[in-house]
Each structure stands twice: as structure tokens, then as C-alpha cells.
């Protein structure tokens, strides 16, 4: 899944945000499981970018809720 910018996230509707959030959390869990098993990391910055994208989505969801 591609890393989303804040501008792109704001253009998505609520259902699409939930879908992307679910997919990112699943992807993060898989990456962490691979590390715990001892598999080599394909790209070290991937986990960080996934976490940041999840945070962006959560932040924008909260902004929309407050409006």
C-alpha cells in the first residue's frame, strides 16, 4: 500500500478511511511479526512510514469529527 499524503487523505470519505486504516494496521502487524520471527527486514523505514500514515489518518479523522 502506498504512503498517503495528508491532502490525499482529506479527499477520502469515511468508509475509505476506515478501509485504508484497517489495511495499514494489518500490514504493520505482518511486518512486526516478520521481525519477531527473525526474518530480515526488506526495507527498514517501512514500519516507520506505516506508523506515520496511520497517525495521519487518525488525526484527519479527528479533525473531520470536530468540524
N, CA, C, O and CB atoms as a CASP TS submission, in Angstrom:
PFRMAT TS
TARGET T0000
AUTHOR 0000-0000-0000
METHOD Language model
MODEL 1
PARENT N/A
ATOM      1  N   UNK     1       0.841  -1.177   0.000  1.00  0.00           N
ATOM      2  CA  UNK     1       0.000   0.000   0.000  1.00  0.00           C
ATOM      3  C   UNK     1       0.883   1.236   0.000  1.00  0.00           C
ATOM      4  O   UNK     1       1.883   1.302   0.714  1.00  0.00           O
ATOM      5  CB  UNK     1      -0.955   0.000   1.212  1.00  0.00           C
ATOM      6  N   UNK     2       0.505   2.199  -0.799  1.00  0.00           N
ATOM      7  CA  UNK     2       1.272   3.431  -0.921  1.00  0.00           C
ATOM      8  C   UNK     2       1.088   4.310   0.312  1.00  0.00           C
ATOM      9  O   UNK     2       0.048   4.278   0.970  1.00  0.00           O
ATOM     10  CB  UNK     2       0.859   4.192  -2.182  1.00  0.00           C
ATOM     11  N   UNK     3       2.101   5.080   0.601  1.00  0.00           N
ATOM     12  CA  UNK     3       2.028   6.026   1.697  1.00  0.00           C
ATOM     13  C   UNK     3       1.184   7.209   1.230  1.00  0.00           C
ATOM     14  O   UNK     3       1.413   7.762   0.154  1.00  0.00           O
ATOM     15  CB  UNK     3       3.456   6.483   2.159  1.00  0.00           C
ATOM     16  N   UNK     4       0.225   7.582   2.036  1.00  0.00           N
ATOM     17  CA  UNK     4      -0.711   8.648   1.672  1.00  0.00           C
ATOM     18  C   UNK     4      -0.278   9.978   2.267  1.00  0.00           C
ATOM     19  O   UNK     4       0.196  10.039   3.401  1.00  0.00           O
ATOM     20  CB  UNK     4      -2.128   8.302   2.137  1.00  0.00           C
ATOM     21  N   UNK     5      -0.443  11.020   1.505  1.00  0.00           N
ATOM     22  CA  UNK     5      -0.186  12.367   1.999  1.00  0.00           C
ATOM     23  C   UNK     5      -1.474  12.910   2.614  1.00  0.00           C
ATOM     24  O   UNK     5      -2.567  12.436   2.304  1.00  0.00           O
ATOM     25  CB  UNK     5       0.329  13.301   0.855  1.00  0.00           C
ATOM     26  N   UNK     6      -1.338  13.898   3.481  1.00  0.00           N
ATOM     27  CA  UNK     6      -2.493  14.456   4.186  1.00  0.00           C
ATOM     28  C   UNK     6      -3.544  14.987   3.216  1.00  0.00           C
ATOM     29  O   UNK     6      -4.743  14.843   3.457  1.00  0.00           O
ATOM     30  CB  UNK     6      -2.048  15.570   5.126  1.00  0.00           C
ATOM     31  N   UNK     7      -3.105  15.591   2.135  1.00  0.00           N
ATOM     32  CA  UNK     7      -4.036  16.141   1.149  1.00  0.00           C
ATOM     33  C   UNK     7      -4.876  15.028   0.523  1.00  0.00           C
ATOM     34  O   UNK     7      -6.076  15.196   0.307  1.00  0.00           O
ATOM     35  CB  UNK     7      -3.271  16.913   0.055  1.00  0.00           C
ATOM     36  N   UNK     8      -4.241  13.894   0.235  1.00  0.00           N
ATOM     37  CA  UNK     8      -4.954  12.754  -0.347  1.00  0.00           C
ATOM     38  C   UNK     8      -5.936  12.160   0.657  1.00  0.00           C
ATOM     39  O   UNK     8      -7.042  11.761   0.292  1.00  0.00           O
ATOM     40  CB  UNK     8      -3.959  11.678  -0.814  1.00  0.00           C
ATOM     41  N   UNK     9      -5.531  12.103   1.917  1.00  0.00           N
ATOM     42  CA  UNK     9      -6.380  11.521   2.959  1.00  0.00           C
ATOM     43  C   UNK     9      -7.639  12.363   3.152  1.00  0.00           C
ATOM     44  O   UNK     9      -8.729  11.822   3.337  1.00  0.00           O
ATOM     45  CB  UNK     9      -5.605  11.404   4.292  1.00  0.00           C
ATOM     46  N   UNK    10      -7.489  13.678   3.109  1.00  0.00           N
ATOM     47  CA  UNK    10      -8.642  14.564   3.307  1.00  0.00           C
ATOM     48  C   UNK    10      -9.696  14.397   2.218  1.00  0.00           C
ATOM     49  O   UNK    10     -10.873  14.671   2.452  1.00  0.00           O
ATOM     50  CB  UNK    10      -8.183  16.011   3.351  1.00  0.00           C
ATOM     51  N   UNK    11      -9.290  13.955   1.041  1.00  0.00           N
ATOM     52  CA  UNK    11     -10.231  13.778  -0.065  1.00  0.00           C
ATOM     53  C   UNK    11     -10.996  12.458   0.009  1.00  0.00           C
ATOM     54  O   UNK    11     -11.934  12.254  -0.762  1.00  0.00           O
ATOM     55  CB  UNK    11      -9.494  13.858  -1.378  1.00  0.00           C
ATOM     56  N   UNK    12     -10.620  11.564   0.912  1.00  0.00           N
ATOM     57  CA  UNK    12     -11.284  10.266   1.027  1.00  0.00           C
ATOM     58  C   UNK    12     -12.511  10.372   1.923  1.00  0.00           C
ATOM     59  O   UNK    12     -12.556  11.197   2.835  1.00  0.00           O
ATOM     60  CB  UNK    12     -10.312   9.209   1.577  1.00  0.00           C
ATOM     61  N   UNK    13     -13.510   9.526   1.655  1.00  0.00           N
ATOM     62  CA  UNK    13     -14.686   9.509   2.522  1.00  0.00           C
ATOM     63  C   UNK    13     -14.427   8.598   3.731  1.00  0.00           C
ATOM     64  O   UNK    13     -13.399   7.925   3.806  1.00  0.00           O
ATOM     65  CB  UNK    13     -15.942   9.032   1.734  1.00  0.00           C
ATOM     66  N   UNK    14     -15.364   8.591   4.657  1.00  0.00           N
ATOM     67  CA  UNK    14     -15.193   7.887   5.934  1.00  0.00           C
ATOM     68  C   UNK    14     -14.963   6.385   5.754  1.00  0.00           C
ATOM     69  O   UNK    14     -14.106   5.805   6.420  1.00  0.00           O
ATOM     70  CB  UNK    14     -16.413   8.110   6.812  1.00  0.00           C
ATOM     71  N   UNK    15     -15.722   5.759   4.860  1.00  0.00           N
ATOM     72  CA  UNK    15     -15.575   4.317   4.649  1.00  0.00           C
ATOM     73  C   UNK    15     -14.209   3.976   4.070  1.00  0.00           C
ATOM     74  O   UNK    15     -13.589   2.987   4.461  1.00  0.00           O
ATOM     75  CB  UNK    15     -16.674   3.800   3.724  1.00  0.00           C
ATOM     76  N   UNK    16     -13.750   4.791   3.147  1.00  0.00           N
ATOM     77  CA  UNK    16     -12.441   4.552   2.534  1.00  0.00           C
ATOM     78  C   UNK    16     -11.328   4.744   3.566  1.00  0.00           C
ATOM     79  O   UNK    16     -10.342   4.007   3.562  1.00  0.00           O
ATOM     80  CB  UNK    16     -12.224   5.496   1.326  1.00  0.00           C
ATOM     81  N   UNK    17     -11.486   5.731   4.448  1.00  0.00           N
ATOM     82  CA  UNK    17     -10.503   5.938   5.514  1.00  0.00           C
ATOM     83  C   UNK    17     -10.424   4.718   6.425  1.00  0.00           C
ATOM     84  O   UNK    17      -9.333   4.274   6.783  1.00  0.00           O
ATOM     85  CB  UNK    17     -10.854   7.186   6.335  1.00  0.00           C
ATOM     86  N   UNK    18     -11.577   4.183   6.795  1.00  0.00           N
ATOM     87  CA  UNK    18     -11.601   3.001   7.661  1.00  0.00           C
ATOM     88  C   UNK    18     -10.936   1.808   6.979  1.00  0.00           C
ATOM     89  O   UNK    18     -10.207   1.047   7.615  1.00  0.00           O
ATOM     90  CB  UNK    18     -13.045   2.649   8.047  1.00  0.00           C
ATOM     91  N   UNK    19     -11.190   1.650   5.689  1.00  0.00           N
ATOM     92  CA  UNK    19     -10.607   0.542   4.928  1.00  0.00           C
ATOM     93  C   UNK    19      -9.085   0.674   4.881  1.00  0.00           C
ATOM     94  O   UNK    19      -8.363  -0.293   5.123  1.00  0.00           O
ATOM     95  CB  UNK    19     -11.187   0.499   3.493  1.00  0.00           C
ATOM     96  N   UNK    20      -8.607   1.872   4.569  1.00  0.00           N
ATOM     97  CA  UNK    20      -7.162   2.107   4.496  1.00  0.00           C
ATOM     98  C   UNK    20      -6.507   1.898   5.858  1.00  0.00           C
ATOM     99  O   UNK    20      -5.420   1.328   5.952  1.00  0.00           O
ATOM    100  CB  UNK    20      -6.873   3.527   3.984  1.00  0.00           C
ATOM    101  N   UNK    21      -7.180   2.364   6.912  1.00  0.00           N
ATOM    102  CA  UNK    21      -6.649   2.223   8.261  1.00  0.00           C
ATOM    103  C   UNK    21      -6.534   0.751   8.641  1.00  0.00           C
ATOM    104  O   UNK    21      -5.529   0.326   9.212  1.00  0.00           O
ATOM    105  CB  UNK    21      -7.536   2.966   9.267  1.00  0.00           C
ATOM    106  N   UNK    22      -7.558  -0.014   8.325  1.00  0.00           N
ATOM    107  CA  UNK    22      -7.545  -1.449   8.618  1.00  0.00           C
ATOM    108  C   UNK    22      -6.412  -2.145   7.861  1.00  0.00           C
ATOM    109  O   UNK    22      -5.695  -2.970   8.427  1.00  0.00           O
ATOM    110  CB  UNK    22      -8.903  -2.085   8.251  1.00  0.00           C
ATOM    111  N   UNK    23      -6.257  -1.807   6.582  1.00  0.00           N
ATOM    112  CA  UNK    23      -5.201  -2.410   5.767  1.00  0.00           C
ATOM    113  C   UNK    23      -3.811  -2.068   6.301  1.00  0.00           C
ATOM    114  O   UNK    23      -2.930  -2.926   6.354  1.00  0.00           O
ATOM    115  CB  UNK    23      -5.328  -1.948   4.317  1.00  0.00           C
ATOM    116  N   UNK    24      -3.624  -0.814   6.692  1.00  0.00           N
ATOM    117  CA  UNK    24      -2.325  -0.397   7.215  1.00  0.00           C
ATOM    118  C   UNK    24      -2.002  -1.085   8.538  1.00  0.00           C
ATOM    119  O   UNK    24      -0.862  -1.490   8.769  1.00  0.00           O
ATOM    120  CB  UNK    24      -2.294   1.116   7.395  1.00  0.00           C
ATOM    121  N   UNK    25      -2.995  -1.217   9.399  1.00  0.00           N
ATOM    122  CA  UNK    25      -2.755  -1.893  10.680  1.00  0.00           C
ATOM    123  C   UNK    25      -2.412  -3.364  10.472  1.00  0.00           C
ATOM    124  O   UNK    25      -1.563  -3.913  11.174  1.00  0.00           O
ATOM    125  CB  UNK    25      -3.985  -1.768  11.590  1.00  0.00           C
ATOM    126  N   UNK    26      -3.072  -3.999   9.509  1.00  0.00           N
ATOM    127  CA  UNK    26      -2.764  -5.387   9.182  1.00  0.00           C
ATOM    128  C   UNK    26      -1.345  -5.505   8.625  1.00  0.00           C
ATOM    129  O   UNK    26      -0.602  -6.418   8.987  1.00  0.00           O
ATOM    130  CB  UNK    26      -3.785  -5.941   8.170  1.00  0.00           C
ATOM    131  N   UNK    27      -0.980  -4.589   7.755  1.00  0.00           N
ATOM    132  CA  UNK    27       0.357  -4.589   7.175  1.00  0.00           C
ATOM    133  C   UNK    27       1.416  -4.369   8.259  1.00  0.00           C
ATOM    134  O   UNK    27       2.470  -5.005   8.232  1.00  0.00           O
ATOM    135  CB  UNK    27       0.469  -3.507   6.087  1.00  0.00           C
ATOM    136  N   UNK    28       1.146  -3.483   9.199  1.00  0.00           N
ATOM    137  CA  UNK    28       2.071  -3.223  10.297  1.00  0.00           C
ATOM    138  C   UNK    28       2.233  -4.464  11.168  1.00  0.00           C
ATOM    139  O   UNK    28       3.345  -4.790  11.582  1.00  0.00           O
ATOM    140  CB  UNK    28       1.583  -2.038  11.143  1.00  0.00           C
ATOM    141  N   UNK    29       1.139  -5.152  11.447  1.00  0.00           N
ATOM    142  CA  UNK    29       1.206  -6.369  12.252  1.00  0.00           C
ATOM    143  C   UNK    29       2.044  -7.438  11.549  1.00  0.00           C
ATOM    144  O   UNK    29       2.822  -8.141  12.194  1.00  0.00           O
ATOM    145  CB  UNK    29      -0.210  -6.904  12.536  1.00  0.00           C
ATOM    146  N   UNK    30       1.889  -7.559  10.240  1.00  0.00           N
ATOM    147  CA  UNK    30       2.674  -8.538   9.480  1.00  0.00           C
ATOM    148  C   UNK    30       4.159  -8.209   9.520  1.00  0.00           C
ATOM    149  O   UNK    30       4.992  -9.098   9.694  1.00  0.00           O
ATOM    150  CB  UNK    30       2.194  -8.596   8.028  1.00  0.00           C
ATOM    151  N   UNK    31       4.489  -6.938   9.359  1.00  0.00           N
ATOM    152  CA  UNK    31       5.896  -6.525   9.396  1.00  0.00           C
ATOM    153  C   UNK    31       6.506  -6.805  10.770  1.00  0.00           C
ATOM    154  O   UNK    31       7.630  -7.297  10.872  1.00  0.00           O
ATOM    155  CB  UNK    31       6.029  -5.026   9.051  1.00  0.00           C
ATOM    156  N   UNK    32       5.759  -6.487  11.816  1.00  0.00           N
ATOM    157  CA  UNK    32       6.269  -6.735  13.169  1.00  0.00           C
ATOM    158  C   UNK    32       6.412  -8.224  13.446  1.00  0.00           C
ATOM    159  O   UNK    32       7.349  -8.643  14.125  1.00  0.00           O
ATOM    160  CB  UNK    32       5.347  -6.101  14.209  1.00  0.00           C
ATOM    161  N   UNK    33       5.488  -9.024  12.925  1.00  0.00           N
ATOM    162  CA  UNK    33       5.576 -10.474  13.100  1.00  0.00           C
ATOM    163  C   UNK    33       6.809 -11.019  12.395  1.00  0.00           C
ATOM    164  O   UNK    33       7.492 -11.893  12.929  1.00  0.00           O
ATOM    165  CB  UNK    33       4.309 -11.165  12.567  1.00  0.00           C
ATOM    166  N   UNK    34       7.097 -10.517  11.214  1.00  0.00           N
ATOM    167  CA  UNK    34       8.295 -10.953  10.494  1.00  0.00           C
ATOM    168  C   UNK    34       9.560 -10.651  11.282  1.00  0.00           C
ATOM    169  O   UNK    34      10.486 -11.460  11.311  1.00  0.00           O
ATOM    170  CB  UNK    34       8.366 -10.284   9.126  1.00  0.00           C
ATOM    171  N   UNK    35       9.599  -9.496  11.915  1.00  0.00           N
ATOM    172  CA  UNK    35      10.766  -9.131  12.714  1.00  0.00           C
ATOM    173  C   UNK    35      10.884 -10.048  13.927  1.00  0.00           C
ATOM    174  O   UNK    35      11.981 -10.494  14.262  1.00  0.00           O
ATOM    175  CB  UNK    35      10.679  -7.659  13.162  1.00  0.00           C
ATOM    176  N   UNK    36       9.765 -10.332  14.584  1.00  0.00           N
ATOM    177  CA  UNK    36       9.787 -11.184  15.771  1.00  0.00           C
ATOM    178  C   UNK    36      10.203 -12.608  15.452  1.00  0.00           C
ATOM    179  O   UNK    36      10.819 -13.277  16.282  1.00  0.00           O
ATOM    180  CB  UNK    36       8.431 -11.190  16.430  1.00  0.00           C
ATOM    181  N   UNK    37       9.872 -13.075  14.258  1.00  0.00           N
ATOM    182  CA  UNK    37      10.250 -14.424  13.844  1.00  0.00           C
ATOM    183  C   UNK    37      11.741 -14.479  13.539  1.00  0.00           C
ATOM    184  O   UNK    37      12.366 -15.534  13.643  1.00  0.00           O
ATOM    185  CB  UNK    37       9.433 -14.869  12.615  1.00  0.00           C
ATOM    186  N   UNK    38      12.297 -13.351  13.168  1.00  0.00           N
ATOM    187  CA  UNK    38      13.716 -13.304  12.866  1.00  0.00           C
ATOM    188  C   UNK    38      14.012 -13.137  11.399  1.00  0.00           C
ATOM    189  O   UNK    38      15.169 -13.208  10.984  1.00  0.00           O
ATOM    190  CB  UNK    38      14.374 -14.530  13.358  1.00  0.00           C
ATOM    191  N   UNK    39      12.986 -12.917  10.611  1.00  0.00           N
ATOM    192  CA  UNK    39      13.188 -12.705   9.181  1.00  0.00           C
ATOM    193  C   UNK    39      13.851 -11.348   8.960  1.00  0.00           C
ATOM    194  O   UNK    39      13.681 -10.424   9.757  1.00  0.00           O
ATOM    195  CB  UNK    39      11.841 -12.792   8.409  1.00  0.00           C
ATOM    196  N   UNK    40      14.597 -11.242   7.883  1.00  0.00           N
ATOM    197  CA  UNK    40      15.258  -9.974   7.600  1.00  0.00           C
ATOM    198  C   UNK    40      14.226  -8.954   7.108  1.00  0.00           C
ATOM    199  O   UNK    40      13.255  -9.300   6.436  1.00  0.00           O
ATOM    200  CB  UNK    40      16.387 -10.164   6.550  1.00  0.00           C
ATOM    201  N   UNK    41      14.459  -7.722   7.452  1.00  0.00           N
ATOM    202  CA  UNK    41      13.547  -6.646   7.083  1.00  0.00           C
ATOM    203  C   UNK    41      13.846  -6.227   5.646  1.00  0.00           C
ATOM    204  O   UNK    41      14.996  -5.957   5.298  1.00  0.00           O
ATOM    205  CB  UNK    41      13.677  -5.432   8.061  1.00  0.00           C
ATOM    206  N   UNK    42      12.804  -6.175   4.814  1.00  0.00           N
ATOM    207  CA  UNK    42      13.013  -5.813   3.413  1.00  0.00           C
ATOM    208  C   UNK    42      13.373  -4.343   3.264  1.00  0.00           C
ATOM    209  O   UNK    42      14.281  -4.004   2.506  1.00  0.00           O
ATOM    210  CB  UNK    42      11.767  -6.126   2.595  1.00  0.00           C
ATOM    211  N   UNK    43      12.681  -3.474   3.972  1.00  0.00           N
ATOM    212  CA  UNK    43      13.061  -2.060   3.972  1.00  0.00           C
ATOM    213  C   UNK    43      12.854  -1.523   5.384  1.00  0.00           C
ATOM    214  O   UNK    43      11.727  -1.488   5.880  1.00  0.00           O
ATOM    215  CB  UNK    43      12.226  -1.235   2.919  1.00  0.00           C
ATOM    216  N   UNK    44      13.918  -1.113   6.016  1.00  0.00           N
ATOM    217  CA  UNK    44      13.861  -0.708   7.424  1.00  0.00           C
ATOM    218  C   UNK    44      12.929   0.465   7.721  1.00  0.00           C
ATOM    219  O   UNK    44      12.380   0.541   8.820  1.00  0.00           O
ATOM    220  CB  UNK    44      15.225  -0.357   7.882  1.00  0.00           C
ATOM    221  N   UNK    45      12.740   1.367   6.784  1.00  0.00           N
ATOM    222  CA  UNK    45      11.895   2.527   7.028  1.00  0.00           C
ATOM    223  C   UNK    45      10.421   2.267   6.817  1.00  0.00           C
ATOM    224  O   UNK    45       9.595   3.153   7.039  1.00  0.00           O
ATOM    225  CB  UNK    45      12.318   3.641   6.155  1.00  0.00           C
ATOM    226  N   UNK    46      10.083   1.070   6.394  1.00  0.00           N
ATOM    227  CA  UNK    46       8.690   0.767   6.057  1.00  0.00           C
ATOM    228  C   UNK    46       7.779   0.837   7.281  1.00  0.00           C
ATOM    229  O   UNK    46       6.688   1.403   7.207  1.00  0.00           O
ATOM    230  CB  UNK    46       8.595  -0.616   5.421  1.00  0.00           C
ATOM    231  N   UNK    47       8.210   0.274   8.394  1.00  0.00           N
ATOM    232  CA  UNK    47       7.392   0.276   9.614  1.00  0.00           C
ATOM    233  C   UNK    47       7.149   1.711  10.074  1.00  0.00           C
ATOM    234  O   UNK    47       6.038   2.065  10.470  1.00  0.00           O
ATOM    235  CB  UNK    47       8.079  -0.545  10.742  1.00  0.00           C
ATOM    236  N   UNK    48       8.170   2.512  10.019  1.00  0.00           N
ATOM    237  CA  UNK    48       8.040   3.910  10.429  1.00  0.00           C
ATOM    238  C   UNK    48       7.030   4.648   9.552  1.00  0.00           C
ATOM    239  O   UNK    48       6.193   5.394  10.061  1.00  0.00           O
ATOM    240  CB  UNK    48       9.404   4.614  10.370  1.00  0.00           C
ATOM    241  N   UNK    49       7.106   4.444   8.248  1.00  0.00           N
ATOM    242  CA  UNK    49       6.179   5.110   7.332  1.00  0.00           C
ATOM    243  C   UNK    49       4.746   4.621   7.524  1.00  0.00           C
ATOM    244  O   UNK    49       3.806   5.410   7.430  1.00  0.00           O
ATOM    245  CB  UNK    49       6.613   4.884   5.888  1.00  0.00           C
ATOM    246  N   UNK    50       4.573   3.339   7.790  1.00  0.00           N
ATOM    247  CA  UNK    50       3.231   2.805   8.047  1.00  0.00           C
ATOM    248  C   UNK    50       2.655   3.448   9.304  1.00  0.00           C
ATOM    249  O   UNK    50       1.497   3.865   9.322  1.00  0.00           O
ATOM    250  CB  UNK    50       3.268   1.257   8.196  1.00  0.00           C
ATOM    251  N   UNK    51       3.471   3.525  10.351  1.00  0.00           N
ATOM    252  CA  UNK    51       3.010   4.137  11.603  1.00  0.00           C
ATOM    253  C   UNK    51       2.637   5.603  11.395  1.00  0.00           C
ATOM    254  O   UNK    51       1.632   6.073  11.929  1.00  0.00           O
ATOM    255  CB  UNK    51       4.093   4.021  12.687  1.00  0.00           C
ATOM    256  N   UNK    52       3.434   6.310  10.632  1.00  0.00           N
ATOM    257  CA  UNK    52       3.146   7.722  10.373  1.00  0.00           C
ATOM    258  C   UNK    52       1.863   7.901   9.567  1.00  0.00           C
ATOM    259  O   UNK    52       1.083   8.818   9.823  1.00  0.00           O
ATOM    260  CB  UNK    52       4.314   8.368   9.636  1.00  0.00           C
ATOM    261  N   UNK    53       1.652   7.025   8.599  1.00  0.00           N
ATOM    262  CA  UNK    53       0.437   7.119   7.792  1.00  0.00           C
ATOM    263  C   UNK    53      -0.790   6.824   8.643  1.00  0.00           C
ATOM    264  O   UNK    53      -1.820   7.483   8.494  1.00  0.00           O
ATOM    265  CB  UNK    53       0.502   6.153   6.599  1.00  0.00           C
ATOM    266  N   UNK    54      -0.691   5.838   9.534  1.00  0.00           N
ATOM    267  CA  UNK    54      -1.793   5.543  10.454  1.00  0.00           C
ATOM    268  C   UNK    54      -2.088   6.777  11.310  1.00  0.00           C
ATOM    269  O   UNK    54      -3.248   7.134  11.515  1.00  0.00           O
ATOM    270  CB  UNK    54      -1.452   4.315  11.358  1.00  0.00           C
ATOM    271  N   UNK    55      -1.046   7.417  11.801  1.00  0.00           N
ATOM    272  CA  UNK    55      -1.232   8.618  12.623  1.00  0.00           C
ATOM    273  C   UNK    55      -1.881   9.742  11.822  1.00  0.00           C
ATOM    274  O   UNK    55      -2.737  10.459  12.340  1.00  0.00           O
ATOM    275  CB  UNK    55       0.114   9.090  13.190  1.00  0.00           C
ATOM    276  N   UNK    56      -1.479   9.900  10.559  1.00  0.00           N
ATOM    277  CA  UNK    56      -2.092  10.925   9.709  1.00  0.00           C
ATOM    278  C   UNK    56      -3.581  10.676   9.536  1.00  0.00           C
ATOM    279  O   UNK    56      -4.392  11.595   9.647  1.00  0.00           O
ATOM    280  CB  UNK    56      -1.408  10.968   8.341  1.00  0.00           C
ATOM    281  N   UNK    57      -3.934   9.426   9.262  1.00  0.00           N
ATOM    282  CA  UNK    57      -5.344   9.091   9.058  1.00  0.00           C
ATOM    283  C   UNK    57      -6.142   9.352  10.329  1.00  0.00           C
ATOM    284  O   UNK    57      -7.220   9.944  10.273  1.00  0.00           O
ATOM    285  CB  UNK    57      -5.496   7.621   8.626  1.00  0.00           C
ATOM    286  N   UNK    58      -5.622   8.917  11.471  1.00  0.00           N
ATOM    287  CA  UNK    58      -6.315   9.139  12.746  1.00  0.00           C
ATOM    288  C   UNK    58      -6.486  10.633  13.026  1.00  0.00           C
ATOM    289  O   UNK    58      -7.548  11.061  13.478  1.00  0.00           O
ATOM    290  CB  UNK    58      -5.544   8.471  13.899  1.00  0.00           C
ATOM    291  N   UNK    59      -5.462  11.412  12.764  1.00  0.00           N
ATOM    292  CA  UNK    59      -5.524  12.852  13.005  1.00  0.00           C
ATOM    293  C   UNK    59      -6.586  13.512  12.133  1.00  0.00           C
ATOM    294  O   UNK    59      -7.364  14.336  12.614  1.00  0.00           O
ATOM    295  CB  UNK    59      -4.160  13.494  12.746  1.00  0.00           C
ATOM    296  N   UNK    60      -6.618  13.156  10.872  1.00  0.00           N
ATOM    297  CA  UNK    60      -7.587  13.759   9.954  1.00  0.00           C
ATOM    298  C   UNK    60      -9.006  13.302  10.289  1.00  0.00           C
ATOM    299  O   UNK    60      -9.956  14.072  10.146  1.00  0.00           O
ATOM    300  CB  UNK    60      -7.245  13.400   8.497  1.00  0.00           C
ATOM    301  N   UNK    61      -9.153  12.047  10.736  1.00  0.00           N
ATOM    302  CA  UNK    61     -10.475  11.590  11.178  1.00  0.00           C
ATOM    303  C   UNK    61     -10.960  12.432  12.349  1.00  0.00           C
ATOM    304  O   UNK    61     -12.129  12.814  12.395  1.00  0.00           O
ATOM    305  CB  UNK    61     -10.435  10.098  11.575  1.00  0.00           C
ATOM    306  N   UNK    62     -10.073  12.724  13.292  1.00  0.00           N
ATOM    307  CA  UNK    62     -10.449  13.553  14.438  1.00  0.00           C
ATOM    308  C   UNK    62     -10.773  14.980  14.011  1.00  0.00           C
ATOM    309  O   UNK    62     -11.695  15.591  14.552  1.00  0.00           O
ATOM    310  CB  UNK    62      -9.329  13.563  15.475  1.00  0.00           C
ATOM    311  N   UNK    63     -10.030  15.515  13.050  1.00  0.00           N
ATOM    312  CA  UNK    63     -10.323  16.856  12.544  1.00  0.00           C
ATOM    313  C   UNK    63     -11.716  16.910  11.930  1.00  0.00           C
ATOM    314  O   UNK    63     -12.471  17.852  12.170  1.00  0.00           O
ATOM    315  CB  UNK    63      -9.273  17.282  11.510  1.00  0.00           C
ATOM    316  N   UNK    64     -12.049  15.899  11.141  1.00  0.00           N
ATOM    317  CA  UNK    64     -13.367  15.854  10.500  1.00  0.00           C
ATOM    318  C   UNK    64     -14.476  15.725  11.536  1.00  0.00           C
ATOM    319  O   UNK    64     -15.552  16.302  11.377  1.00  0.00           O
ATOM    320  CB  UNK    64     -13.440  14.689   9.506  1.00  0.00           C
ATOM    321  N   UNK    65     -14.212  14.971  12.593  1.00  0.00           N
ATOM    322  CA  UNK    65     -15.214  14.773  13.635  1.00  0.00           C
ATOM    323  C   UNK    65     -15.484  16.081  14.377  1.00  0.00           C
ATOM    324  O   UNK    65     -16.615  16.331  14.794  1.00  0.00           O
ATOM    325  CB  UNK    65     -14.757  13.685  14.621  1.00  0.00           C
ATOM    326  N   UNK    66     -14.461  16.914  14.545  1.00  0.00           N
ATOM    327  CA  UNK    66     -14.614  18.167  15.277  1.00  0.00           C
ATOM    328  C   UNK    66     -15.285  19.263  14.455  1.00  0.00           C
ATOM    329  O   UNK    66     -15.783  20.238  15.017  1.00  0.00           O
ATOM    330  CB  UNK    66     -13.270  18.645  15.745  1.00  0.00           C
ATOM    331  N   UNK    67     -15.305  19.117  13.150  1.00  0.00           N
ATOM    332  CA  UNK    67     -15.929  20.147  12.298  1.00  0.00           C
ATOM    333  C   UNK    67     -17.422  20.101  12.332  1.00  0.00           C
ATOM    334  O   UNK    67     -18.080  20.902  11.668  1.00  0.00           O
ATOM    335  CB  UNK    67     -15.475  20.003  10.883  1.00  0.00           C
TER
END
